[in-house]
Amino acid sequence: MGTKFFGLTGGIGSGKSTLANIFKQHGISVLDLDQVGHIIINEDKEAQHELIRAFGERILNQQHIDRKRLAQVAFASSQNTQTLNQIMHPRIQAYESGWRNQQNVAMAIIEASVLIESGGVSRMDALLVVLCDEALRWQRVKQRGNQSKQRFDQIVQQQCSDEERIKHADYIFNNNGRLGHLEQQAIAFLQQQTL
């Protein structure tokens, strides 16, 4: 029997990475596609050249691509976001494909913030969605200390709505409560999978 691949997504600050970490703690194999994007930006020379060609040297900091600057430019308009996706998504998918081939487990999780927007849902056996009120999401992002409210709003605009996420979801996790509540939902989900 092959591995069942679950996509995991949610808006910025919703707690999808927290949920992914809970799954990891329970021995589940997790691939974070946002992290894969960072690897590509840091290591793939061809991708670096394409990004500089597309967005100019304003994304550089001492000859290296500065992810914060890249994000500011890329999320400034839907056209720029599309350009970024055209450069990054094929490479991220290729990495994901290699990772999938190495999995020899009953289930694995692929986490990404734009899984629905990028069409990645079609590659998953099922979709897990983390929902959380936007005001609470902003509070969490603010506590991390690396985003302005304007930047947060820009990202929210470029991501699909919770209504859209619910339409695609096979499983919904509510993260408006305490961390313990999210963990309980994760354990219940894992128990369902092993029945």
C-alpha distance (Angstrom), angle and dihedral (degrees) to the residues before:
residue distance angle dihedral
M1 . . .
G2 3.80 . .
T3 3.77 128.9 .
K4 3.80 117.4 -83.3
F5 3.80 109.7 -135.0
F6 3.80 117.8 -149.5
G7 3.79 119.5 -165.5
L8 3.81 114.9 -142.5
T9 3.78 121.6 -159.5
G10 3.79 144.1 153.0
G11 3.79 139.4 150.0
I12 3.80 123.8 -75.4
G13 3.82 109.7 -67.2
S14 3.83 93.5 11.2
G15 3.81 93.5 119.9
K16 3.80 101.6 -107.8
S17 3.82 91.9 137.0
T18 3.81 89.5 48.7
L19 3.81 89.4 52.2
A20 3.82 90.8 46.5
N21 3.83 89.0 53.0
I22 3.81 90.9 50.8
F23 3.81 88.8 53.5
K24 3.83 90.4 48.3
Q25 3.82 89.8 52.1
H26 3.83 87.0 55.8
G27 3.80 91.3 54.3
I28 3.80 98.6 -99.6
S29 3.81 118.1 145.6
V30 3.84 109.8 -119.5
L31 3.80 130.8 -172.7
D32 3.84 116.0 -164.9
L33 3.82 107.2 -153.7
D34 3.82 91.6 -167.1
Q35 3.81 87.1 58.9
V36 3.83 89.3 48.1
G37 3.81 87.0 55.3
H38 3.82 89.2 55.7
I39 3.82 90.9 50.8
I40 3.81 91.1 51.1
I41 3.83 92.7 48.3
N42 3.82 90.1 50.1
E43 3.81 99.8 41.1
D44 3.82 112.5 21.2
K45 3.83 106.1 87.1
E46 3.81 93.7 -170.9
A47 3.83 91.1 52.5
Q48 3.81 89.8 48.2
H49 3.83 91.5 53.5
E50 3.82 91.7 47.9
L51 3.81 92.0 50.0
I52 3.82 92.0 49.7
R53 3.82 90.4 46.9
A54 3.82 90.3 50.5
F55 3.82 100.2 42.3
G56 3.80 105.4 20.4
E57 3.78 132.2 -129.1
R58 3.82 92.3 -55.9
I59 3.84 86.9 88.8
L60 3.82 90.7 60.5
N61 3.78 129.7 95.1
Q62 3.82 111.6 -172.5
Q63 3.83 92.7 -20.8
H64 3.82 92.8 -51.0
I65 3.78 126.2 102.8
D66 3.78 108.9 -103.7
R67 3.82 106.4 -145.6
K68 3.80 92.1 -153.0
R69 3.81 92.2 53.7
L70 3.80 91.1 43.7
A71 3.81 90.4 51.9
Q72 3.83 92.0 49.0
V73 3.80 90.8 54.2
A74 3.81 96.5 37.7
F75 3.80 95.6 50.7
A76 3.81 94.6 42.3
S77 3.82 91.0 90.6
S78 3.77 138.1 8.1
Q79 3.85 88.5 -118.9
N80 3.82 90.5 57.7
T81 3.81 91.2 45.7
Q82 3.80 89.2 52.2
T83 3.82 91.0 50.6
L84 3.81 90.9 50.5
N85 3.81 90.7 49.3
Q86 3.82 92.6 49.7
I87 3.80 89.7 55.5
M88 3.81 98.2 40.2
H89 3.82 108.8 32.6
P90 3.84 99.2 66.0
R91 3.81 89.7 50.6
I92 3.81 93.1 45.8
Q93 3.82 90.0 49.2
A94 3.80 91.4 50.7
Y95 3.82 90.0 52.4
E96 3.81 90.8 46.8
S97 3.80 90.9 50.3
G98 3.82 91.4 54.4
W99 3.81 91.0 48.0
R100 3.81 92.0 49.5
N101 3.80 90.3 54.4
Q102 3.81 90.2 56.6
Q103 3.82 94.4 53.9
N104 3.77 115.9 104.3
V105 3.80 98.8 169.4
A106 3.81 136.6 102.7
M107 3.80 94.0 -109.9
A108 3.79 139.4 8.7
I109 3.79 133.9 -179.4
I110 3.80 128.6 -132.8
E111 3.79 111.6 -162.6
A112 3.82 122.8 -160.8
S113 3.79 135.7 153.3
V114 3.83 93.8 -142.3
L115 3.80 101.3 35.4
I116 3.81 93.3 130.3
E117 3.81 96.0 40.2
S118 3.82 92.4 50.3
G119 3.81 93.7 49.1
G120 3.81 89.6 -114.4
V121 3.81 93.1 132.8
S122 3.82 89.1 78.8
R123 3.84 89.0 65.1
M124 3.83 92.6 55.2
D125 3.80 130.7 85.3
A126 3.81 90.0 -143.9
L127 3.80 138.9 -7.2
L128 3.81 128.1 -123.5
V129 3.81 115.4 -161.7
V130 3.81 126.6 -165.9
L131 3.81 113.3 -152.4
C132 3.78 127.0 -164.7
D133 3.82 134.0 159.1
E134 3.80 111.9 -92.8
A135 3.84 93.6 -125.5
L136 3.81 90.0 55.8
R137 3.81 90.8 45.1
W138 3.83 89.5 55.2
Q139 3.83 90.6 49.3
R140 3.81 90.2 53.9
V141 3.81 93.9 46.2
K142 3.83 90.3 47.3
Q143 3.83 89.9 53.0
R144 3.81 89.7 55.9
G145 3.81 85.0 60.2
N146 3.80 99.4 -146.1
Q147 3.83 103.7 98.1
S148 3.77 135.4 63.7
K149 3.82 120.2 -139.5
Q150 3.82 88.7 -112.0
R151 3.81 91.3 53.4
F152 3.82 91.0 46.3
D153 3.83 90.1 51.9
Q154 3.83 91.0 48.6
I155 3.81 90.9 53.7
V156 3.81 92.2 46.5
Q157 3.84 88.5 52.3
Q158 3.82 91.7 53.2
Q159 3.83 93.6 47.1
C160 3.80 122.4 75.0
S161 3.80 120.3 -102.8
D162 3.80 125.8 -96.4
E163 3.83 87.5 -112.5
E164 3.81 88.5 59.9
R165 3.82 91.3 46.3
I166 3.82 91.0 51.6
K167 3.82 90.2 53.3
H168 3.81 90.4 58.3
A169 3.82 98.0 36.7
D170 3.80 123.6 113.1
Y171 3.83 91.4 178.7
I172 3.81 127.8 22.1
F173 3.81 125.0 -156.5
N174 3.80 117.4 -164.3
N175 3.80 112.3 -145.2
N176 3.81 101.9 178.6
G177 3.81 91.0 105.4
R178 3.78 138.0 57.1
L179 3.81 124.0 -46.1
G180 3.81 88.5 -108.4
H181 3.80 89.9 61.1
L182 3.82 91.3 54.8
E183 3.80 89.9 48.5
Q184 3.82 91.3 51.7
Q185 3.81 89.9 53.2
A186 3.82 90.7 48.7
I187 3.82 92.6 51.0
A188 3.81 91.3 47.5
F189 3.81 89.5 51.1
L190 3.82 92.5 49.5
Q191 3.80 91.3 48.8
Q192 3.83 89.1 52.9
Q193 3.81 89.9 53.8
T194 3.79 94.3 52.9
L195 3.82 96.3 49.0
